[in-house]
Amino acid sequence: MATNDPDADVVIIGAGLTGLSLACWLAQLADHNGQAMPRVHLLEPRTTYHNDRTWCFWDREDHPFRELITHRWPQWQVSAGGRRVVQSNPQTPYALLPADALYGYALERIDACPGLSLQQGVTVEGIEEQDGGVQVHTSAGTLNARAMVDTRPPENLPETSTTGFWQVFTGIEIHCPDHGYETTTARLMDFQACDDHPCFVYLLPKDAHHLLVEWTAFQSHRDNQGYRAQLEHWLASEGIKDYRVIRSESSMLPMIPISDERRSGRVIKAGVGAGWMRAATGYHFASCQRGSMLLAQQILAASASNQWHLTPPNVRSRWLEWMDRVFLRALQRHPDQAPQWFLSLFSRTTAPQMGRFMNDQPNLRDALAIASALPPGPFLKAALV
Ligand SMILES: Cc1cc2nc3c(=O)[nH]c(=O)nc-3n(C[C@H](O)[C@H](O)[C@H](O)COP(=O)(O)OP(=O)(O)OC[C@H]3O[C@@H](n4cnc5c(N)ncnc54)[C@H](O)[C@@H]3O)c2cc1C
C-alpha cells in the first residue's frame, strides 16, 4: 500500500538539472536547519552523465553549486550592424557553470546523504495517484511514495509555435591561439543577417585561447537542421581558422509559455515542464535554483507534519510572465526589429537592472525602464492581442 509502507517519502522523476538541484537543496536545508531528511528517491534513465551543456546566468543568488562556477565576466555586450552596447557590473557578473561539475557534485552529495538515493537506468512509464500516496510504474517495477515530483521535459509542444519561438542553437568550445577577444566581456548577442527570423552569435571568451561560441536562431518551427555551417563560416569571417574543437553542444529550447502544466497535491511538476524556464529568454538556471529551494522547503515541512500537499512554487511573478508573453508576441510579428529592440533594451537600462530582469527578479522600476526602452506601438498592439 502506498500509504502504510511506502518505498520512499518522495520520488523525483528525472535527475537532470531540476531533480539534482532539488536533491541538493533538500540535503543543504535539512543539514542547515537540523531537520530530519525524508526518504527521497530519484529515478533517471541515463546510466552515465556527460559534460553535455554549460549553464550561464547572472551570479546574484546563493545556491548549492555556486563554488562550481568556473568563469565570470564582469561585462556583457549586445551588438548589431556595427553598433555595440556594453554593460558592466562586477558585483553581479555573468557566470558559467559546466554540467560535468554540477553532475559530479550532486551525485557525490546524494551518495553521502542518508535519505537520498538515485536509481539510474530506469524509465518512468506511468503514475497513479491513490488515496494517501502515489504509485510510480517504472521499467524496473512499481514504487510507492507519499508524493512525487515530476521533472520530465514537457510533452506535446507544437512543431510550429504561434505563441513563441524555438530557440535552436549549435555551439562549440574551441581552442585557438590568441583569439583576440576581450576576456572580460561576454558577447550575448551579435546579430547576424538572416532571412526571416532573428539569429545571432553568442561568444564567451573563457581565456586568451578558449572560446565557447554558438549560433542561435529564434524560429517559429522546430527543426534540428543545426547551424554548424553558419558557425564555421562566421568563425572564418572573424579570421579564426586554426582551431581545435574540444566539445560541442546544441539543442532546441522551447521559448513557449508553459503554464497549464502546474499541478498541486501529491504529484507536482517541476523544471522546464512546469514552465520554470523563462519563455522570453530560454534561461532556466536561476529560476531552477529558486524553485528547487522553495520546493525543498515545502517537502521538509510536509515530511515534518506528514501533510503531503505540495503547491507549485512561484519562480517568477505573474506580471513578468505577462510582459514576456507580450514581448514574444511583438517579436513574432516584427522579427526584423529584434536587433534594434535588444540594442535599445541594453542601452536604456542599467547593468544591475538587466541582471535582475534576466534572473527573473525585476522590481517595478526595472520593469518600467524595460518597457520604456521598447517602441510603444508594436508592444501596445501585442498587449491588446
Ligand atoms: C545544451 C543546453 C545548454 C543550455 N544552456 C543554458 C544556460 O546557459 N542557462 C540556462 O539558464 N539554461 C540553459 N539551458 C536550459 C536548461 O537550463 C536546461 O535544459 C536544463 O537542463 C533543464 O533542466 P530540467 O531539469 O528541467 O531538464 P533536464 O535537465 O533535461 O532533466 C530532465 C530529466 O528527466 C529525465 N527523464 C526524461 N524522461 C524520463 C522518464 N520517462 N523517466 C525518468 N526520467 C526521465 C531525463 O533523462 C533528464 O535527466 C540549456 C539547455 C541545453 C540543452
Ligand as a Chemical Component Dictionary entry (heavy atoms), coordinates in Angstrom:
data_LIG
# 
_chem_comp.id                   LIG 
_chem_comp.type                 NON-POLYMER 
_chem_comp.pdbx_formal_charge   0 
_chem_comp.three_letter_code    LIG 
# 
loop_
_chem_comp_atom.comp_id 
_chem_comp_atom.atom_id 
_chem_comp_atom.alt_atom_id 
_chem_comp_atom.type_symbol 
_chem_comp_atom.charge 
_chem_comp_atom.model_Cartn_x 
_chem_comp_atom.model_Cartn_y 
_chem_comp_atom.model_Cartn_z 
_chem_comp_atom.pdbx_ordinal 
LIG C1  C1  C 0 22.791 22.491 -24.466 1  
LIG C2  C2  C 0 21.953 23.307 -23.496 2  
LIG C3  C3  C 0 22.501 24.478 -22.957 3  
LIG C4  C4  C 0 21.723 25.222 -22.034 4  
LIG N1  N1  N 0 22.284 26.365 -21.515 5  
LIG C5  C5  C 0 21.585 27.048 -20.566 6  
LIG C6  C6  C 0 22.191 28.193 -19.953 7  
LIG O1  O1  O 0 23.293 28.607 -20.284 8  
LIG N2  N2  N 0 21.475 28.841 -18.991 9  
LIG C7  C7  C 0 20.241 28.428 -18.598 10 
LIG O2  O2  O 0 19.660 29.033 -17.689 11 
LIG N3  N3  N 0 19.629 27.380 -19.200 12 
LIG C8  C8  C 0 20.285 26.679 -20.174 13 
LIG N4  N4  N 0 19.680 25.594 -20.770 14 
LIG C9  C9  C 0 18.265 25.310 -20.455 15 
LIG C10 C10 C 0 18.018 24.498 -19.183 16 
LIG O3  O3  O 0 18.714 25.046 -18.100 17 
LIG C11 C11 C 0 18.444 23.062 -19.313 18 
LIG O4  O4  O 0 17.770 22.474 -20.388 19 
LIG C12 C12 C 0 18.184 22.239 -18.054 20 
LIG O5  O5  O 0 18.969 21.072 -18.106 21 
LIG C13 C13 C 0 16.725 21.858 -17.911 22 
LIG O6  O6  O 0 16.562 21.250 -16.652 23 
LIG P1  P1  P 0 15.423 20.182 -16.367 24 
LIG O7  O7  O 0 15.756 19.506 -15.114 25 
LIG O8  O8  O 0 14.069 20.802 -16.471 26 
LIG O9  O9  O 0 15.541 19.178 -17.579 27 
LIG P2  P2  P 0 16.691 18.103 -17.808 28 
LIG O10 O10 O 0 17.997 18.598 -17.309 29 
LIG O11 O11 O 0 16.576 17.729 -19.248 30 
LIG O12 O12 O 0 16.223 16.891 -16.883 31 
LIG C14 C14 C 0 15.088 16.117 -17.147 32 
LIG C15 C15 C 0 15.452 14.694 -16.757 33 
LIG O13 O13 O 0 14.316 13.848 -16.885 34 
LIG C16 C16 C 0 14.797 12.597 -17.338 35 
LIG N5  N5  N 0 13.687 11.843 -17.923 36 
LIG C17 C17 C 0 13.088 12.030 -19.118 37 
LIG N6  N6  N 0 12.123 11.107 -19.314 38 
LIG C18 C18 C 0 12.095 10.338 -18.190 39 
LIG C19 C19 C 0 11.299 9.229  -17.788 40 
LIG N7  N7  N 0 10.327 8.732  -18.560 41 
LIG N8  N8  N 0 11.559 8.678  -16.576 42 
LIG C20 C20 C 0 12.515 9.182  -15.757 43 
LIG N9  N9  N 0 13.280 10.249 -16.096 44 
LIG C21 C21 C 0 13.070 10.808 -17.305 45 
LIG C22 C22 C 0 15.881 12.956 -18.336 46 
LIG O14 O14 O 0 16.769 11.878 -18.568 47 
LIG C23 C23 C 0 16.544 14.129 -17.646 48 
LIG O15 O15 O 0 17.651 13.756 -16.862 49 
LIG C24 C24 C 0 20.408 24.819 -21.688 50 
LIG C25 C25 C 0 19.895 23.667 -22.262 51 
LIG C26 C26 C 0 20.655 22.912 -23.147 52 
LIG C27 C27 C 0 20.042 21.671 -23.732 53 
# 
loop_
_chem_comp_bond.comp_id 
_chem_comp_bond.atom_id_1 
_chem_comp_bond.atom_id_2 
_chem_comp_bond.value_order 
_chem_comp_bond.pdbx_ordinal 
LIG C1  C2  SING 1  
LIG C2  C3  SING 2  
LIG C2  C26 DOUB 3  
LIG C3  C4  DOUB 4  
LIG C4  N1  SING 5  
LIG C4  C24 SING 6  
LIG N1  C5  DOUB 7  
LIG C5  C6  SING 8  
LIG C5  C8  SING 9  
LIG C6  O1  DOUB 10 
LIG C6  N2  SING 11 
LIG N2  C7  SING 12 
LIG C7  O2  DOUB 13 
LIG C7  N3  SING 14 
LIG N3  C8  DOUB 15 
LIG C8  N4  SING 16 
LIG N4  C9  SING 17 
LIG N4  C24 SING 18 
LIG C9  C10 SING 19 
LIG C10 O3  SING 20 
LIG C10 C11 SING 21 
LIG C11 O4  SING 22 
LIG C11 C12 SING 23 
LIG C12 O5  SING 24 
LIG C12 C13 SING 25 
LIG C13 O6  SING 26 
LIG O6  P1  SING 27 
LIG P1  O7  DOUB 28 
LIG P1  O8  SING 29 
LIG P1  O9  SING 30 
LIG O9  P2  SING 31 
LIG P2  O10 DOUB 32 
LIG P2  O11 SING 33 
LIG P2  O12 SING 34 
LIG O12 C14 SING 35 
LIG C14 C15 SING 36 
LIG C15 O13 SING 37 
LIG C15 C23 SING 38 
LIG O13 C16 SING 39 
LIG C16 N5  SING 40 
LIG C16 C22 SING 41 
LIG N5  C17 SING 42 
LIG N5  C21 SING 43 
LIG C17 N6  DOUB 44 
LIG N6  C18 SING 45 
LIG C18 C19 SING 46 
LIG C18 C21 DOUB 47 
LIG C19 N7  SING 48 
LIG C19 N8  DOUB 49 
LIG N8  C20 SING 50 
LIG C20 N9  DOUB 51 
LIG N9  C21 SING 52 
LIG C22 O14 SING 53 
LIG C22 C23 SING 54 
LIG C23 O15 SING 55 
LIG C24 C25 DOUB 56 
LIG C25 C26 SING 57 
LIG C26 C27 SING 58 
# 
